[in-house]
Amino acid sequence: MQAVIRCANKEDLKGLREFLTRANLGSEGLTEETVEFFLLLEDEDGAIKGTLGMEVFAECGLLRSLVVSPGQAEKDIVLLITQMMQLAKEKGLRNLFLATNKGVALPFFELLGFEKVARDHLPEEMYSLEHIRHVFNVDNSLFLKFSL
C-alpha cells in the first residue's frame, strides 16, 4: 500500500476536521485560510491516514495535530515531519517549534534535529497563541525547536 503526502486544501476541510475529531483533537484554528498549512497522509484510495499541521507566527511555525491512524509505519510519521520542514522552508520560515508533554517522544524528535528549548527562550509571539497558553497549564510540557 503506497501512501501519499500532500498539502491539504479547502475541499479537505470537512474530512480533516472529522479525522481530528475521531482522534479526540480539536479543529479550532483549522480554517480555509490555515488549511494550506496542513499535510495529509492518504492511502491509495484517498482515505486520510495521518496529518500534521503548522500554526504560523512571525517567521516561525508551531507544529500541531500530528495524528496517524493505528498501524501506520513509523516512516510515515518521519515523512510527514520532513515534508512539513520542507513546506516551512518554502513558506520562508526560519524555525519550527513543537510542544509535548510526552518525554518519551524527546529522543525521536532529537534524532530529527530538534533541540529542547526552555520556556523563557521561546519567541515572544508564541505566547499569544491559544494552544501555547493551554500547553503552559499542562504539567511536564517540553518545547523543542528546529532551525531551518
PEGIQUI-V609427 format. One record per backbone hydrogen bond with DSSP energy under -1.0 kcal/mol. CO is the residue of the C=O (numbers start at 0). NH is the residue of the N-H. Records with the same first field share a line. If there is no record, write none. Layout:
CO = NH  NH
This chain:
3 = 41
5 = 39
8 = 11
9 = 12
11 = 15
12 = 16
13 = 17
14 = 18
15 = 19
16 = 20
17 = 21
18 = 22
19 = 24
20 = 23
26 = 29
30 = 34
33 = 36
34 = 37
36 = 53
37 = 7
38 = 51
39 = 5
40 = 48  49
41 = 3
42 = 45
46 = 42
48 = 68
49 = 40
50 = 66
51 = 38
52 = 63
54 = 61
56 = 59
58 = 93  94
59 = 56
60 = 96
61 = 54
63 = 52
66 = 50
68 = 71
72 = 75
73 = 77
74 = 78
75 = 79
76 = 80
77 = 81
78 = 82
79 = 83
80 = 84
81 = 85
82 = 86
83 = 87
84 = 88
85 = 89
86 = 90
87 = 92
88 = 91
93 = 147
94 = 60
95 = 145
96 = 62
97 = 143
99 = 141
101 = 104
102 = 105
104 = 108
105 = 109
106 = 110
108 = 113
109 = 112
114 = 144
117 = 120
118 = 121
122 = 125
123 = 126
124 = 127
125 = 128
128 = 132
129 = 133
130 = 134
131 = 135
133 = 136
134 = 137
137 = 140
141 = 99
142 = 116
143 = 97
144 = 114
145 = 95
